[in-house]
Amino acid sequence: MSASAAAPVSSPVSSPVSMAHLEQFTDAEWVEPTD
């Protein structure tokens, strides 16, 4: 898991949107959400 996931919620990098994208990006391969 990316270190950004452990960042404080106050951090712009750890925004809810970014967190959702991290799930797609965990395998170091960008997979765009099909939703």
PDB file of N, CA, C and O in Angstrom:
ATOM      1  N   MET A   1       0.848  -1.198   0.000  1.00  0.00           N
ATOM      2  CA  MET A   1       0.000   0.000   0.000  1.00  0.00           C
ATOM      3  C   MET A   1       0.882   1.247   0.000  1.00  0.00           C
ATOM      4  O   MET A   1       1.950   1.258   0.612  1.00  0.00           O
ATOM      5  N   SER A   2       0.439   2.273  -0.675  1.00  0.00           N
ATOM      6  CA  SER A   2       1.245   3.486  -0.769  1.00  0.00           C
ATOM      7  C   SER A   2       1.355   4.188   0.572  1.00  0.00           C
ATOM      8  O   SER A   2       0.426   4.141   1.378  1.00  0.00           O
ATOM      9  N   ALA A   3       2.475   4.834   0.815  1.00  0.00           N
ATOM     10  CA  ALA A   3       2.693   5.536   2.081  1.00  0.00           C
ATOM     11  C   ALA A   3       1.693   6.682   2.241  1.00  0.00           C
ATOM     12  O   ALA A   3       1.417   7.123   3.356  1.00  0.00           O
ATOM     13  N   SER A   4       1.161   7.152   1.131  1.00  0.00           N
ATOM     14  CA  SER A   4       0.198   8.251   1.187  1.00  0.00           C
ATOM     15  C   SER A   4      -1.055   7.852   1.957  1.00  0.00           C
ATOM     16  O   SER A   4      -1.740   8.706   2.521  1.00  0.00           O
ATOM     17  N   ALA A   5      -1.349   6.577   1.979  1.00  0.00           N
ATOM     18  CA  ALA A   5      -2.547   6.096   2.670  1.00  0.00           C
ATOM     19  C   ALA A   5      -2.432   6.335   4.171  1.00  0.00           C
ATOM     20  O   ALA A   5      -3.441   6.442   4.868  1.00  0.00           O
ATOM     21  N   ALA A   6      -1.200   6.418   4.666  1.00  0.00           N
ATOM     22  CA  ALA A   6      -0.986   6.610   6.099  1.00  0.00           C
ATOM     23  C   ALA A   6      -0.941   8.094   6.461  1.00  0.00           C
ATOM     24  O   ALA A   6      -0.811   8.452   7.632  1.00  0.00           O
ATOM     25  N   ALA A   7      -1.050   8.947   5.451  1.00  0.00           N
ATOM     26  CA  ALA A   7      -0.998  10.391   5.696  1.00  0.00           C
ATOM     27  C   ALA A   7      -2.235  10.861   6.441  1.00  0.00           C
ATOM     28  O   ALA A   7      -3.303  10.262   6.315  1.00  0.00           O
ATOM     29  N   PRO A   8      -2.097  11.926   7.213  1.00  0.00           N
ATOM     30  CA  PRO A   8      -3.243  12.479   7.960  1.00  0.00           C
ATOM     31  C   PRO A   8      -4.372  12.882   7.020  1.00  0.00           C
ATOM     32  O   PRO A   8      -4.133  13.249   5.869  1.00  0.00           O
ATOM     33  N   VAL A   9      -5.590  12.812   7.513  1.00  0.00           N
ATOM     34  CA  VAL A   9      -6.745  13.164   6.680  1.00  0.00           C
ATOM     35  C   VAL A   9      -6.670  14.627   6.261  1.00  0.00           C
ATOM     36  O   VAL A   9      -7.202  15.011   5.219  1.00  0.00           O
ATOM     37  N   SER A  10      -6.016  15.429   7.068  1.00  0.00           N
ATOM     38  CA  SER A  10      -5.883  16.855   6.769  1.00  0.00           C
ATOM     39  C   SER A  10      -5.006  17.092   5.537  1.00  0.00           C
ATOM     40  O   SER A  10      -5.041  18.167   4.937  1.00  0.00           O
ATOM     41  N   SER A  11      -4.228  16.087   5.171  1.00  0.00           N
ATOM     42  CA  SER A  11      -3.350  16.223   4.019  1.00  0.00           C
ATOM     43  C   SER A  11      -4.140  16.118   2.716  1.00  0.00           C
ATOM     44  O   SER A  11      -4.947  15.201   2.560  1.00  0.00           O
ATOM     45  N   PRO A  12      -3.921  17.040   1.780  1.00  0.00           N
ATOM     46  CA  PRO A  12      -4.648  17.028   0.496  1.00  0.00           C
ATOM     47  C   PRO A  12      -4.409  15.736  -0.279  1.00  0.00           C
ATOM     48  O   PRO A  12      -5.252  15.306  -1.066  1.00  0.00           O
ATOM     49  N   VAL A  13      -3.248  15.123  -0.046  1.00  0.00           N
ATOM     50  CA  VAL A  13      -2.918  13.884  -0.743  1.00  0.00           C
ATOM     51  C   VAL A  13      -3.804  12.745  -0.251  1.00  0.00           C
ATOM     52  O   VAL A  13      -4.048  11.775  -0.968  1.00  0.00           O
ATOM     53  N   SER A  14      -4.280  12.879   0.984  1.00  0.00           N
ATOM     54  CA  SER A  14      -5.072  11.811   1.585  1.00  0.00           C
ATOM     55  C   SER A  14      -6.568  12.111   1.502  1.00  0.00           C
ATOM     56  O   SER A  14      -7.354  11.636   2.322  1.00  0.00           O
ATOM     57  N   SER A  15      -6.950  12.905   0.504  1.00  0.00           N
ATOM     58  CA  SER A  15      -8.363  13.233   0.336  1.00  0.00           C
ATOM     59  C   SER A  15      -9.150  11.973  -0.007  1.00  0.00           C
ATOM     60  O   SER A  15      -8.594  11.036  -0.581  1.00  0.00           O
ATOM     61  N   PRO A  16     -10.428  11.938   0.334  1.00  0.00           N
ATOM     62  CA  PRO A  16     -11.271  10.759   0.074  1.00  0.00           C
ATOM     63  C   PRO A  16     -11.177  10.275  -1.374  1.00  0.00           C
ATOM     64  O   PRO A  16     -11.164   9.072  -1.636  1.00  0.00           O
ATOM     65  N   VAL A  17     -11.112  11.216  -2.302  1.00  0.00           N
ATOM     66  CA  VAL A  17     -11.030  10.852  -3.715  1.00  0.00           C
ATOM     67  C   VAL A  17      -9.726  10.114  -4.000  1.00  0.00           C
ATOM     68  O   VAL A  17      -9.714   9.100  -4.698  1.00  0.00           O
ATOM     69  N   SER A  18      -8.625  10.637  -3.450  1.00  0.00           N
ATOM     70  CA  SER A  18      -7.323  10.019  -3.662  1.00  0.00           C
ATOM     71  C   SER A  18      -7.276   8.632  -3.031  1.00  0.00           C
ATOM     72  O   SER A  18      -6.705   7.702  -3.600  1.00  0.00           O
ATOM     73  N   MET A  19      -7.880   8.503  -1.856  1.00  0.00           N
ATOM     74  CA  MET A  19      -7.892   7.222  -1.165  1.00  0.00           C
ATOM     75  C   MET A  19      -8.588   6.173  -2.021  1.00  0.00           C
ATOM     76  O   MET A  19      -8.141   5.029  -2.108  1.00  0.00           O
ATOM     77  N   ALA A  20      -9.680   6.571  -2.647  1.00  0.00           N
ATOM     78  CA  ALA A  20     -10.423   5.646  -3.499  1.00  0.00           C
ATOM     79  C   ALA A  20      -9.561   5.219  -4.685  1.00  0.00           C
ATOM     80  O   ALA A  20      -9.619   4.069  -5.121  1.00  0.00           O
ATOM     81  N   HIS A  21      -8.768   6.147  -5.202  1.00  0.00           N
ATOM     82  CA  HIS A  21      -7.905   5.844  -6.333  1.00  0.00           C
ATOM     83  C   HIS A  21      -6.739   4.953  -5.923  1.00  0.00           C
ATOM     84  O   HIS A  21      -6.242   4.160  -6.722  1.00  0.00           O
ATOM     85  N   LEU A  22      -6.306   5.090  -4.671  1.00  0.00           N
ATOM     86  CA  LEU A  22      -5.193   4.275  -4.192  1.00  0.00           C
ATOM     87  C   LEU A  22      -5.533   2.793  -4.280  1.00  0.00           C
ATOM     88  O   LEU A  22      -4.660   1.966  -4.541  1.00  0.00           O
ATOM     89  N   GLU A  23      -6.801   2.458  -4.063  1.00  0.00           N
ATOM     90  CA  GLU A  23      -7.218   1.058  -4.144  1.00  0.00           C
ATOM     91  C   GLU A  23      -6.977   0.513  -5.550  1.00  0.00           C
ATOM     92  O   GLU A  23      -6.661  -0.664  -5.726  1.00  0.00           O
ATOM     93  N   GLN A  24      -7.130   1.383  -6.543  1.00  0.00           N
ATOM     94  CA  GLN A  24      -6.926   0.981  -7.929  1.00  0.00           C
ATOM     95  C   GLN A  24      -5.426   0.978  -8.267  1.00  0.00           C
ATOM     96  O   GLN A  24      -4.993   0.318  -9.212  1.00  0.00           O
ATOM     97  N   PHE A  25      -4.654   1.721  -7.483  1.00  0.00           N
ATOM     98  CA  PHE A  25      -3.249   1.959  -7.803  1.00  0.00           C
ATOM     99  C   PHE A  25      -2.297   1.109  -6.964  1.00  0.00           C
ATOM    100  O   PHE A  25      -1.080   1.243  -7.090  1.00  0.00           O
ATOM    101  N   THR A  26      -2.840   0.230  -6.103  1.00  0.00           N
ATOM    102  CA  THR A  26      -2.000  -0.543  -5.191  1.00  0.00           C
ATOM    103  C   THR A  26      -1.028  -1.449  -5.934  1.00  0.00           C
ATOM    104  O   THR A  26       0.087  -1.672  -5.462  1.00  0.00           O
ATOM    105  N   ASP A  27      -1.427  -1.972  -7.082  1.00  0.00           N
ATOM    106  CA  ASP A  27      -0.573  -2.901  -7.820  1.00  0.00           C
ATOM    107  C   ASP A  27       0.406  -2.166  -8.745  1.00  0.00           C
ATOM    108  O   ASP A  27       0.996  -2.764  -9.645  1.00  0.00           O
ATOM    109  N   ALA A  28       0.568  -0.859  -8.504  1.00  0.00           N
ATOM    110  CA  ALA A  28       1.476  -0.053  -9.325  1.00  0.00           C
ATOM    111  C   ALA A  28       1.057  -0.090 -10.787  1.00  0.00           C
ATOM    112  O   ALA A  28       1.869   0.146 -11.681  1.00  0.00           O
ATOM    113  N   GLU A  29      -0.196  -0.383 -11.020  1.00  0.00           N
ATOM    114  CA  GLU A  29      -0.729  -0.414 -12.388  1.00  0.00           C
ATOM    115  C   GLU A  29      -2.048   0.343 -12.367  1.00  0.00           C
ATOM    116  O   GLU A  29      -3.014  -0.102 -11.746  1.00  0.00           O
ATOM    117  N   TRP A  30      -2.092   1.490 -13.046  1.00  0.00           N
ATOM    118  CA  TRP A  30      -3.277   2.334 -12.980  1.00  0.00           C
ATOM    119  C   TRP A  30      -4.467   1.654 -13.665  1.00  0.00           C
ATOM    120  O   TRP A  30      -4.420   1.324 -14.850  1.00  0.00           O
ATOM    121  N   VAL A  31      -5.517   1.457 -12.894  1.00  0.00           N
ATOM    122  CA  VAL A  31      -6.741   0.868 -13.440  1.00  0.00           C
ATOM    123  C   VAL A  31      -7.879   1.849 -13.210  1.00  0.00           C
ATOM    124  O   VAL A  31      -8.303   2.060 -12.074  1.00  0.00           O
ATOM    125  N   GLU A  32      -8.367   2.437 -14.271  1.00  0.00           N
ATOM    126  CA  GLU A  32      -9.426   3.428 -14.114  1.00  0.00           C
ATOM    127  C   GLU A  32     -10.714   2.769 -13.639  1.00  0.00           C
ATOM    128  O   GLU A  32     -11.085   1.695 -14.113  1.00  0.00           O
ATOM    129  N   PRO A  33     -11.399   3.428 -12.690  1.00  0.00           N
ATOM    130  CA  PRO A  33     -12.655   2.880 -12.166  1.00  0.00           C
ATOM    131  C   PRO A  33     -13.682   2.699 -13.275  1.00  0.00           C
ATOM    132  O   PRO A  33     -13.848   3.577 -14.121  1.00  0.00           O
ATOM    133  N   THR A  34     -14.363   1.574 -13.271  1.00  0.00           N
ATOM    134  CA  THR A  34     -15.359   1.305 -14.306  1.00  0.00           C
ATOM    135  C   THR A  34     -16.686   1.944 -13.955  1.00  0.00           C
ATOM    136  O   THR A  34     -17.619   1.954 -14.758  1.00  0.00           O
ATOM    137  N   ASP A  35     -16.762   2.484 -12.735  1.00  0.00           N
ATOM    138  CA  ASP A  35     -18.006   3.090 -12.284  1.00  0.00           C
ATOM    139  C   ASP A  35     -18.282   4.393 -13.024  1.00  0.00           C
ATOM    140  O   ASP A  35     -19.295   5.045 -12.771  1.00  0.00           O
TER     141      ASP A  35
END
